[in-house]
Amino acid sequence: MFDPPGLGLFEWRPLFHVGPVAVHKPMVLCLLTTAVVVGLFWAAFARPAVVPGRMQSLGEYAYGFVRDQIARPMMGERGDRWMGLLLSLFFFIWTANLMAVVPLAQFPVTGHIAVPAVLAGLVYLIMWVVGVRTHGLIGFVRHATCPPGLSRAETALVAPLEFLSVFILRPFTHAVRLFATMFAGHLLVALFATVGHHFLIEKPTPLGVPVGITGVAFTIVVTALELFVQAVQAYVFTLIAAYSIGDALDPAH
């Protein structure tokens, strides 16, 4: 009997304990992701040279991409000051997503809701700190919820909706968009891979073999699509982070 994969893919038994803390596979992969990103940029910029080597050139290209495609379009020239955060966000999320296709890892770190929630919460906290520091508490809330050029009646109607959108729904959707995409993609790849394994390895039959071959083919296609989606989701998450912080600096920008 074919047993399709389900939510058990996202339930992990502790690998070991550090005192009272249970360490699970997603936690280990999160630390590994951090180590990979830090290691790559350390290798690229630890000893910068006038004539860059291969790693430095790659690092400079990565920096330029985030600056020119995310930071400056969303925040203007002020985006350069936020490159440390945005660069880290983009490559941490991208690398965390890629863990889904790394042998032995085979799990997207951002497919665990805690990771996108913490990242979105960090952006949300920064947005509040920057907005209040720049405009004051009342000024920040007013400019974020009251678009200019509206009458009092229109403002009374729009302001509650803007408050709900900016301060409640935005951080929620910021986290859930990334989580849901990685969750669904991982589940879909697992489904087709299980179909291929079941009908080709476990219980091959004349009628089942074509189904198994189709499962393997779809596994390859969906994995290739997932690689594209992983990069897009890292880009979208970082883009929204840049927009949120830029909006807090200048809601009318």
LUMDO-864174 format. One line per 3 residues: number of its first residue (from 1); their letters; for each residue x, y, z of N, C-alpha, C. Coordinates in Angstrom, 2 decimals. Each point is the difference from the previous one (the first is absolute). Last residue first. Layout:
# LUMDO-864174
NUM = a = X:Y:Z:X:Y:Z:X:Y:Z | ... .
END
This chain:
# LUMDO-864174
253 = hap = 8.29:58.10:1.05:1.03:-0.17:-1.02:-0.52:-0.81:-1.19 | -2.10:1.49:4.34:-0.44:0.59:-1.27:0.97:-0.25:-1.13 | 0.69:-1.45:4.60:-1.22:-0.62:-0.52:-0.45:0.56:-1.32 .
250 = dla = 4.76:-0.40:2.45:-0.70:1.05:-0.70:-1.26:-0.59:-0.62 | 2.58:-2.54:3.06:0.87:1.18:-0.07:-0.71:1.18:-0.62 | -2.18:-4.16:0.11:0.08:0.55:1.35:0.89:1.25:0.03 .
247 = dgi = -0.33:-2.43:-3.98:-1.29:0.65:0.25:-0.01:0.64:1.39 | 3.71:-2.64:-1.25:-0.02:1.28:-0.74:-1.28:0.78:0.23 | 0.31:-4.30:1.84:0.91:0.91:0.70:0.04:1.35:-0.69 .
244 = sya = -2.59:-3.33:-2.04:-0.55:0.30:1.32:0.88:0.99:0.75 | 1.47:-1.68:-4.22:-1.13:0.92:-0.14:-0.54:0.42:1.37 | 3.38:-3.26:-0.14:0.53:1.31:-0.38:-1.12:1.02:-0.13 .
241 = ail = -1.27:-4.42:0.82:0.71:0.53:1.17:0.55:1.39:-0.30 | -1.95:-2.37:-3.51:-1.03:0.49:0.92:0.64:0.58:1.26 | 2.89:-2.04:-3.08:-0.60:1.19:-0.61:-1.05:0.61:0.93 .
238 = tfv = 1.93:-4.12:1.17:0.93:1.11:0.24:-0.53:1.29:-0.58 | -2.50:-3.91:-0.79:0.04:0.27:1.44:0.89:1.19:0.31 | -0.16:-1.53:-4.46:-1.26:0.64:0.39:0.02:0.35:1.49 .
235 = yaq = 3.70:-2.44:-1.77:-0.06:1.36:-0.56:-1.24:0.74:0.50 | 0.45:-4.53:1.08:1.02:0.78:0.73:-0.03:1.46:-0.45 | -2.74:-2.96:-2.33:-0.53:0.26:1.33:1.00:0.77:0.87 .
232 = vaq = 1.31:-1.41:-4.34:-1.02:1.04:-0.08:-0.53:0.35:1.38 | 3.02:-3.60:-0.43:0.68:1.27:-0.20:-1.00:1.15:-0.01 | -1.77:-4.32:0.29:0.81:0.27:1.20:0.71:1.34:-0.11 .
229 = vfl = -2.39:-1.74:-3.73:-0.88:0.59:1.01:0.78:0.35:1.26 | 2.26:-2.32:-3.44:-0.33:1.36:-0.43:-0.83:0.72:1.07 | 0.96:-4.50:0.72:1.25:0.76:0.06:-0.23:1.46:-0.40 .
226 = ela = -3.54:-3.07:-0.49:0.19:0.39:1.39:1.29:0.80:0.18 | -1.00:-1.95:-4.18:-0.87:1.16:0.25:0.20:0.52:1.42 | 2.24:-3.92:-1.09:0.56:1.11:-0.78:-0.81:1.28:0.21 .
223 = tvv = -1.67:-3.90:1.93:1.22:0.42:0.70:0.65:1.17:-0.72 | -3.70:-2.06:-2.03:-0.42:0.82:1.15:1.21:0.47:0.79 | 0.80:-2.91:-3.63:-0.57:1.26:-0.48:-0.36:0.92:1.17 .
220 = itf = 1.54:-4.38:0.98:1.07:0.81:-0.60:-0.52:1.37:-0.42 | -3.13:-3.10:1.60:0.91:0.39:1.08:1.10:0.90:-0.52 | -2.95:-1.99:-3.06:-0.59:1.17:0.66:0.86:0.46:1.18 .
217 = avg = 1.33:-3.91:-2.22:0.10:1.14:-0.92:-0.55:1.27:0.64 | -0.45:-4.04:2.37:1.40:0.44:-0.02:0.16:1.22:-0.90 | -4.25:-2.02:0.13:0.32:0.62:1.28:1.42:0.52:0.04 .
214 = tig = -1.38:-2.49:-3.73:-0.62:1.34:-0.02:0.30:0.74:1.30 | 1.34:-4.43:-0.25:0.84:0.81:-0.88:-0.54:1.42:-0.08 | -2.58:-3.11:2.38:1.24:0.31:0.71:0.93:0.88:-0.82 .
211 = vpv = -3.93:-1.64:-1.98:-0.34:0.99:1.01:1.24:0.43:0.76 | 0.44:-3.49:-3.12:-0.18:1.30:-0.66:-0.36:1.12:0.98 | 0.38:-4.39:1.84:1.27:0.55:-0.45:-0.16:1.32:-0.76 .
208 = glp = -3.72:-2.80:1.60:0.54:1.00:0.91:1.27:0.65:-0.47 | -2.35:-3.62:-2.26:-0.80:1.22:-0.06:0.60:1.12:0.85 | 2.13:-4.26:-0.07:-0.09:0.49:-1.39:-0.79:1.30:-0.12 .
205 = tpk = 2.36:-0.68:4.63:-0.94:-0.82:-0.74:-0.06:0.53:-1.43 | 2.94:0.61:5.11:-0.10:0.18:-1.46:-0.97:-1.00:-0.62 | 1.16:1.86:4.91:-0.98:-0.92:-0.58:-0.14:0.24:-1.50 .
202 = eil = 3.62:2.10:2.57:-0.69:-0.81:1.01:-0.93:-1.04:-0.62 | 2.48:2.96:-2.92:0.89:-0.72:0.91:-0.77:-0.93:0.93 | -2.19:2.81:-3.34:1.18:-0.52:-0.69:0.88:-0.88:0.88 .
199 = fhh = -4.08:2.24:1.48:-0.38:-0.79:-1.17:1.19:-0.55:-0.78 | 0.61:2.70:4.04:-0.97:-1.06:0.29:-0.23:-0.90:-1.21 | 2.81:3.87:-0.36:0.62:-1.06:0.81:-0.96:-1.16:0.23 .
196 = gvt = -1.63:3.86:-2.30:1.02:-0.69:-0.77:0.61:-1.16:0.76 | -3.06:2.72:2.29:-0.69:-0.75:-1.07:1.02:-0.79:-0.81 | 1.67:2.95:3.19:-0.57:-1.19:0.64:-0.74:-0.87:-1.02 .
193 = afl = 1.68:4.17:-1.40:1.11:-0.91:0.27:-0.50:-1.30:0.63 | -3.11:3.45:-0.73:0.40:-0.61:-1.26:1.16:-0.98:0.19 | -1.45:2.38:3.84:-1.09:-0.82:-0.53:0.43:-0.71:-1.28 .
190 = avl = 2.90:3.17:2.00:-0.03:-1.26:0.75:-1.08:-0.93:-0.55 | 0.24:4.35:-1.74:1.16:-0.78:-0.44:0.00:-1.37:0.68 | -3.29:2.99:1.42:-0.25:-0.43:-1.37:1.15:-0.85:-0.54 .
187 = lhg = 0.38:2.03:4.26:-1.00:-1.06:0.04:-0.26:-0.56:-1.40 | 2.81:3.74:0.44:0.65:-1.18:0.57:-0.96:-1.19:0.02 | -1.72:4.18:-1.37:0.96:-0.52:-0.96:0.68:-1.26:0.48 .
184 = afm = -2.96:2.32:2.90:-0.72:-0.66:-1.09:0.97:-0.60:-1.01 | 1.86:2.49:3.56:-0.72:-1.15:0.53:-0.66:-0.79:-1.14 | 2.04:4.13:-0.97:0.99:-1.04:0.23:-0.64:-1.29:0.51 .
181 = taf = -2.83:3.72:-0.62:0.59:-0.39:-1.28:1.00:-1.12:0.16 | -1.98:1.93:3.85:-0.96:-0.80:-0.75:0.59:-0.47:-1.32 | 2.61:2.92:2.80:-0.21:-1.31:0.59:-0.89:-0.88:-0.88 .
178 = lrv = 0.67:4.52:-1.27:1.23:-0.79:-0.15:-0.21:-1.42:0.51 | -3.57:2.98:0.58:0.27:-0.15:-1.43:1.22:-0.89:-0.23 | -1.23:1.33:4.43:-0.76:-1.13:-0.52:0.28:-0.23:-1.49 .
175 = aht = 1.98:3.75:2.37:0.51:-1.29:0.46:-0.69:-1.16:-0.71 | -1.46:4.34:-0.99:1.44:-0.02:-0.29:0.58:-1.35:0.37 | -4.46:1.08:1.14:0.14:-0.50:-1.36:1.46:-0.07:-0.42 .
172 = fpr = -0.86:1.75:4.28:-0.55:-1.36:-0.09:0.21:-0.58:-1.39 | 1.18:4.54:0.87:0.96:-0.96:0.57:-0.49:-1.44:-0.08 | -3.02:3.30:-1.72:1.27:-0.04:-0.71:1.01:-0.95:0.63 .
169 = lif = -4.40:0.93:1.95:0.04:-0.97:-1.08:1.37:-0.09:-0.66 | -0.56:3.12:3.64:-0.46:-1.33:0.40:0.17:-1.02:-1.12 | 1.16:4.77:-0.34:0.51:-0.42:1.31:-0.43:-1.41:0.44 .
166 = vsl = -1.21:2.14:-4.35:1.42:0.28:0.27:0.48:-0.68:1.27 | -4.65:-0.42:-1.38:0.90:-0.49:-1.04:1.46:0.13:0.40 | -3.41:1.74:2.83:-0.08:-1.46:-0.05:1.00:-0.57:-1.00 .
163 = fel = -0.41:4.64:0.16:0.60:-0.49:1.26:0.01:-1.52:0.02 | -2.20:2.08:-3.55:1.45:0.13:-0.14:0.71:-0.50:1.25 | -4.67:0.17:0.09:0.43:-1.03:-0.94:1.52:0.02:-0.19 .
160 = pav = -2.05:3.36:2.69:-0.03:-1.32:0.65:0.46:-1.13:-0.91 | -0.16:4.44:-1.92:1.00:-0.16:1.06:-0.08:-1.36:0.70 | -3.17:1.66:-3.44:1.22:-0.67:-0.46:0.94:-0.34:1.14 .
157 = lat = -4.16:2.40:0.70:-0.28:-1.31:-0.59:1.27:-0.79:-0.30 | 0.22:4.43:1.65:-0.64:-0.81:1.03:-0.30:-1.40:-0.50 | 1.67:3.16:-3.05:1.04:-0.43:0.93:-0.58:-0.89:1.08 .
154 = ear = -2.95:2.02:-3.02:0.78:-1.06:-0.66:1.08:-0.53:0.92 | -2.49:3.65:1.52:-0.87:-1.17:-0.10:0.75:-1.18:-0.64 | 2.16:4.18:0.25:-0.13:-0.60:1.32:-0.86:-1.27:-0.04 .
151 = slg = 2.54:1.10:-4.51:-0.86:0.78:0.89:-0.09:-0.70:1.35 | 4.38:-0.49:-3.18:-1.34:-0.52:0.23:-0.80:0.94:0.90 | 4.78:0.33:-1.40:-0.93:0.39:-1.05:-1.41:-0.52:0.18 .
148 = ppc = 4.32:-2.65:2.11:-0.28:1.42:-0.21:-1.04:0.21:-1.10 | 0.15:-4.40:3.30:0.58:0.51:-1.25:-0.35:1.47:-0.20 | 0.25:-3.07:4.45:-0.81:1.08:-0.57:0.67:0.54:-1.26 .
145 = tah = 1.91:-3.48:2.81:-1.41:-0.40:-0.14:-0.87:1.05:-0.67 | 4.79:0.39:1.00:-0.13:-1.35:-0.56:-1.44:-0.37:-0.30 | 1.17:4.17:2.07:0.47:-0.01:-1.39:-0.15:-1.38:-0.64 .
142 = rvf = -1.20:0.48:4.58:-0.84:0.86:-0.83:0.43:-0.07:-1.47 | 2.55:-2.28:3.29:-1.29:-0.66:-0.22:-0.87:0.82:-0.93 | 4.11:1.91:1.24:0.22:-1.21:-0.79:-1.32:-0.70:-0.31 .
139 = gil = -0.06:3.78:2.85:0.29:0.37:-1.38:0.19:-1.21:-0.89 | -0.56:-0.61:4.65:-1.25:0.45:-0.62:0.23:0.34:-1.48 | 3.85:-1.29:2.49:-1.00:-1.06:-0.02:-1.26:0.42:-0.75 .
136 = ght = 4.64:2.15:-1.49:-0.76:-0.03:1.25:-1.12:-1.02:-0.12 | 3.32:0.79:-3.46:-1.21:0.84:-0.03:-0.69:0.15:1.34 | 4.24:-2.48:-0.74:0.00:1.02:-1.05:-1.16:0.97:0.14 .
133 = rvg = 0.52:-3.75:2.97:1.16:0.87:0.16:-0.02:1.15:-1.01 | -3.33:-3.31:-0.29:-0.20:0.81:1.20:1.17:0.96:0.20 | 0.30:-3.08:-3.61:-1.12:0.93:-0.18:-0.20:0.91:1.18 .
130 = vvw = 3.28:-3.44:0.22:0.39:1.04:-0.95:-1.11:1.04:-0.15 | -0.91:-3.73:2.68:1.07:0.78:0.62:0.38:1.16:-0.91 | -3.17:-3.12:-1.64:-0.54:0.81:1.08:1.08:0.91:0.60 .
127 = mil = 1.35:-3.08:-3.30:-0.91:0.99:-0.58:-0.55:0.93:1.07 | 2.56:-3.70:1.35:0.84:1.06:-0.56:-0.87:1.10:-0.59 | -2.22:-3.81:1.51:0.56:0.75:1.13:0.86:1.16:-0.49 .
124 = yvl = -1.68:-2.96:-3.22:-1.10:0.76:0.58:0.50:0.86:1.17 | 2.97:-3.07:-1.99:-0.26:1.12:-0.91:-1.08:0.92:0.58 | 0.86:-3.92:2.37:1.15:0.89:0.07:-0.20:1.22:-0.89 .
121 = gal = -3.21:-3.42:-0.20:-0.10:0.74:1.25:1.15:0.97:0.18 | 0.08:-2.97:-3.64:-1.02:1.05:-0.21:-0.17:0.84:1.26 | 2.90:-3.65:0.36:0.55:0.97:-0.96:-0.99:1.14:-0.25 .
118 = vap = -1.41:-3.61:2.71:1.04:0.78:0.68:0.57:1.06:-0.93 | -3.13:-2.98:-1.83:-0.64:0.84:1.01:1.02:0.88:0.73 | 1.44:-3.29:-3.19:-0.57:1.20:-0.62:-0.65:0.94:1.02 .
115 = vai = 1.66:-4.01:1.88:1.07:0.78:-0.63:-0.54:1.23:-0.73 | -2.93:-3.23:2.11:0.72:0.82:0.98:1.04:0.89:-0.67 | -2.67:-3.33:-2.38:-0.60:1.32:0.16:0.77:0.89:0.96 .
112 = hgt = 1.90:-3.74:-3.30:-0.38:-0.05:1.41:-0.44:1.41:0.38 | 1.71:-0.74:-4.22:-1.24:-0.76:0.05:-0.46:-0.27:1.41 | 4.17:2.12:-1.22:-1.12:0.94:0.09:-1.34:-0.70:-0.11 .
109 = vpf = 4.00:-2.48:-0.48:-0.04:0.53:1.36:-1.18:0.94:0.18 | 0.22:-4.17:-3.37:0.13:1.46:-0.05:-0.16:0.58:1.39 | 1.94:-4.96:-1.43:-1.11:0.67:0.68:0.20:1.50:-0.09 .
106 = qal = 3.23:-3.68:-1.20:-1.29:-0.27:-0.63:-1.19:0.57:0.78 | 4.99:-1.43:0.93:-0.80:1.06:0.63:-1.46:-0.17:-0.44 | 2.93:-3.00:-1.94:0.01:-0.22:1.45:-0.79:1.09:0.74 .
103 = pvv = 1.33:1.43:-4.86:-0.05:-1.38:0.51:0.22:-0.04:1.51 | -2.18:4.23:-2.43:1.34:-0.45:0.39:-0.10:-1.42:0.54 | -3.70:2.88:-1.34:0.53:-0.85:-1.06:1.42:-0.47:0.30 .
100 = aml = -2.55:2.85:2.97:-0.98:-1.00:-0.42:0.56:-0.96:-1.04 | 2.29:3.89:1.70:0.21:-1.21:0.81:-0.99:-1.10:-0.39 | -0.14:4.52:-1.73:0.76:-0.99:-0.78:0.28:-1.28:0.78 .
97 = nat = -2.09:3.80:2.07:-0.90:-0.65:-0.95:0.70:-1.12:-0.76 | 2.58:2.67:2.86:-0.91:-0.83:0.79:-0.99:-0.74:-0.90 | 2.86:3.14:-2.00:0.74:-1.20:0.40:-0.88:-0.94:0.82 .
94 = wif = -1.88:4.12:-1.20:0.26:-0.79:-1.20:0.73:-1.30:0.35 | -0.75:3.13:3.46:-1.25:-0.64:-0.44:0.24:-0.88:-1.22 | 3.65:2.50:1.60:-0.39:-0.98:1.00:-1.25:-0.75:-0.47 .
91 = ffl = 1.53:3.53:-2.62:0.79:-1.21:-0.18:-0.25:-1.03:1.09 | -2.41:4.19:0.08:-0.16:-0.64:-1.31:0.76:-1.32:-0.07 | 0.43:2.72:3.92:-1.33:-0.59:-0.16:-0.11:-0.80:-1.29 .
88 = sll = 3.93:2.51:0.76:-0.07:-1.18:0.88:-1.33:-0.71:-0.15 | 0.58:4.05:-2.27:0.86:-1.02:-0.59:-0.06:-1.29:0.81 | -2.28:3.74:1.69:-0.65:-0.52:-1.19:0.82:-1.09:-0.67 .
85 = lgm = 1.77:2.29:3.86:-1.20:-0.76:0.32:-0.58:-0.67:-1.24 | 3.70:2.81:-0.61:0.39:-1.11:0.87:-1.18:-0.90:0.31 | -0.62:4.07:-2.45:0.47:-1.14:-0.79:0.42:-1.18:0.87 .
82 = wrd = -1.76:4.66:0.90:-0.68:-1.19:0.47:0.46:-1.26:-0.73 | 1.51:4.47:-1.00:0.24:-0.14:1.44:-0.58:-1.29:0.55 | -0.72:1.31:-4.53:1.38:-0.45:0.19:0.31:-0.22:1.49 .
79 = gre = -4.17:1.86:-1.56:0.06:-1.44:0.04:1.40:-0.54:0.23 | -1.27:4.61:-0.77:0.08:-0.41:1.40:0.09:-1.51:0.15 | -0.71:2.18:-4.22:1.40:-0.05:0.40:0.17:-0.42:1.46 .
76 = gmm = -4.59:-1.52:-1.81:0.84:1.07:-0.52:1.44:-0.17:0.47 | -3.77:-3.07:0.80:0.37:0.95:1.05:0.82:1.18:-0.51 | -1.77:-3.73:-2.76:-0.98:0.11:1.08:0.28:1.14:0.97 .
73 = pra = 2.94:-1.05:-3.76:-1.35:0.21:-0.53:-1.06:0.22:1.09 | 4.53:-0.97:1.38:-0.19:1.34:-0.58:-1.37:0.19:-0.64 | 1.05:-4.34:1.97:0.17:1.10:0.95:-0.33:1.36:-0.62 .
70 = iqd = -0.27:-4.02:-2.81:-0.89:-0.01:1.16:0.12:1.28:0.81 | 2.54:-0.95:-4.03:-1.30:-0.58:-0.32:-0.98:0.03:1.16 | 4.62:1.66:0.21:-0.62:0.63:-1.18:-1.39:-0.52:-0.31 .
67 = rvf = 2.62:-1.72:3.78:-0.05:1.48:0.08:-0.82:0.59:-1.14 | 0.82:-4.67:0.06:-0.93:0.38:1.07:-0.14:1.52:0.09 | 3.15:-1.64:-3.13:-1.36:-0.43:-0.35:-1.01:0.44:1.05 .
64 = gya = 4.62:0.73:0.76:-0.56:0.92:-0.99:-1.42:-0.37:-0.39 | 2.42:-2.89:2.87:-0.28:1.27:0.69:-0.69:0.97:-0.97 | 1.55:-4.02:-1.80:-1.14:-0.25:0.89:-0.43:1.28:0.71 .
61 = yeg = 3.88:0.15:-2.63:-1.18:-0.14:-0.86:-1.25:-0.20:0.86 | 4.09:0.07:2.20:-0.35:1.34:-0.46:-1.22:-0.03:-0.91 | 1.77:-4.12:1.50:-0.58:0.75:1.11:-0.44:1.40:-0.41 .
58 = lsq = 2.32:-2.65:-3.13:-1.32:-0.57:0.24:-0.72:0.75:1.12 | 4.43:1.15:-0.86:-0.85:0.41:-1.12:-1.42:-0.50:0.18 | 3.22:-1.43:3.08:-0.33:1.40:0.20:-0.90:0.53:-1.11 .
55 = mrg = 1.62:-4.39:-0.39:-0.95:0.10:1.10:-0.41:1.45:0.24 | 3.32:-0.87:-3.32:-1.29:-0.58:-0.37:-1.03:0.18:1.10 | 3.77:3.61:0.16:0.05:-1.39:-0.41:-1.40:-0.51:-0.28 .
52 = pvv = 1.75:5.30:-0.41:-0.70:-1.04:0.77:0.23:-1.40:-0.58 | 2.82:4.63:0.26:-0.37:-0.91:-1.09:-0.67:-1.22:0.65 | 1.06:3.03:3.05:-0.34:0.92:-1.08:-0.42:-0.77:-1.24 .
49 = apr = -0.80:-2.34:4.74:1.13:0.40:-0.84:-0.49:0.95:-1.08 | -1.49:-2.30:5.25:-0.35:0.63:-1.28:1.24:0.47:-0.74 | -1.12:-3.53:3.86:1.22:0.66:-0.49:-0.28:0.63:-1.36 .
46 = afa = -3.61:-1.84:2.37:0.96:0.05:1.12:1.28:0.71:-0.40 | -4.11:-1.06:-2.74:0.39:1.34:0.39:0.99:0.08:1.16 | -1.82:-4.15:-2.17:-0.03:1.00:-1.07:0.64:1.33:0.41 .
43 = awf = -0.53:-3.71:3.04:0.97:-0.36:-1.03:0.07:1.07:-1.09 | -3.25:0.50:3.29:1.31:0.16:0.61:1.09:-0.31:-1.02 | -4.38:-0.77:-1.24:0.31:1.42:-0.04:1.31:0.31:0.70 .
40 = lgv = -1.49:-4.49:-0.01:0.16:0.46:-1.38:0.37:1.47:-0.06 | -0.98:-1.96:4.24:1.24:-0.51:-0.57:0.24:0.51:-1.41 | -4.09:1.00:2.19:1.11:0.74:0.62:1.32:-0.44:-0.63 .
37 = vva = -3.77:-2.38:-1.38:-0.08:1.39:-0.47:1.16:0.82:0.56 | -0.39:-4.48:1.47:0.31:0.05:-1.43:0.03:1.43:-0.49 | -1.36:-0.82:4.45:1.43:-0.24:-0.16:0.41:0.10:-1.47 .
34 = ttl = -4.59:0.26:1.08:0.71:1.19:0.48:1.49:-0.14:-0.23 | -2.63:-3.74:-0.95:-0.26:1.07:-0.96:0.75:1.27:0.38 | 0.07:-3.56:3.03:0.84:-0.30:-1.17:-0.16:1.08:-1.06 .
31 = lcl = -2.78:0.21:3.76:1.38:0.34:0.37:0.94:-0.24:-1.17 | -4.39:-1.35:-0.62:0.02:1.46:0.14:1.40:0.49:0.35 | -0.84:-4.62:-0.11:0.09:0.55:-1.35:0.02:1.53:0.02 .
28 = vmp = -0.65:-2.25:4.07:1.36:-0.27:-0.49:0.19:0.60:-1.39 | -4.28:0.23:1.84:0.90:0.86:0.75:1.45:-0.17:-0.48 | -3.40:-2.85:-1.77:-0.08:1.37:-0.52:0.92:0.98:0.73 .
25 = khv = -0.18:-4.56:1.62:0.67:0.17:-1.29:-0.13:1.41:-0.56 | -0.39:-0.41:5.28:-0.60:-0.70:-1.12:0.76:0.29:-1.28 | 0.59:0.17:5.73:0.54:0.48:-1.27:-0.56:-0.87:-1.13 .
22 = avp = -1.50:1.45:5.32:0.05:-1.07:-1.00:0.44:0.59:-1.34 | 0.79:1.64:5.35:-0.35:0.38:-1.37:0.16:-1.19:-0.94 | 1.17:0.30:4.82:-1.44:-0.23:-0.22:-0.45:0.26:-1.44 .
19 = gvh = 4.98:-1.01:0.38:-0.74:0.31:1.21:-1.47:-0.29:-0.23 | 1.64:-0.71:-4.01:1.00:0.85:0.66:-0.68:0.52:1.26 | -0.93:-4.48:-3.48:-0.43:1.05:0.93:1.21:0.77:0.51 .
16 = flp = -1.36:-2.92:-4.83:0.66:-0.09:1.29:-0.51:1.15:0.86 | -2.19:-1.17:-3.98:1.25:-0.69:-0.30:0.81:-0.22:1.27 | -5.55:0.46:-0.42:1.27:0.64:0.40:1.20:-0.85:-0.40 .
13 = rwe = -4.42:-0.33:-2.96:0.39:-0.42:1.33:1.32:0.68:0.36 | -3.80:1.86:-3.54:1.34:-0.54:0.22:0.19:-0.40:1.46 | -3.73:1.46:-4.26:0.09:-0.33:1.42:1.32:-0.73:0.25 .
10 = flg = -1.78:1.31:-4.31:0.37:1.22:0.72:0.02:-0.21:1.51 | -1.29:-3.38:-3.19:1.26:0.52:-0.55:0.53:1.18:0.80 | -4.31:-2.00:0.80:1.10:-0.63:0.71:1.37:0.43:-0.51 .
7 = lgp = -4.31:1.17:-1.93:0.59:0.97:0.92:1.14:-0.61:0.83 | -0.91:-2.74:-4.29:-0.88:0.99:0.60:0.74:0.92:0.92 | 0.40:-4.08:-4.40:0.60:0.79:1.08:-0.98:1.05:0.51 .
4 = pdf = -1.80:-4.71:-2.10:0.57:1.28:-0.41:0.60:0.75:1.18 | -0.84:-5.26:-1.19:-0.18:0.89:1.15:0.64:1.35:-0.33 | -1.93:-4.85:-2.57:0.78:1.23:-0.10:-0.34:0.93:1.15 .
1 = m = -0.12:-5.56:-0.16:-0.85:1.21:0.00:0.88:1.24:0.00 .
END
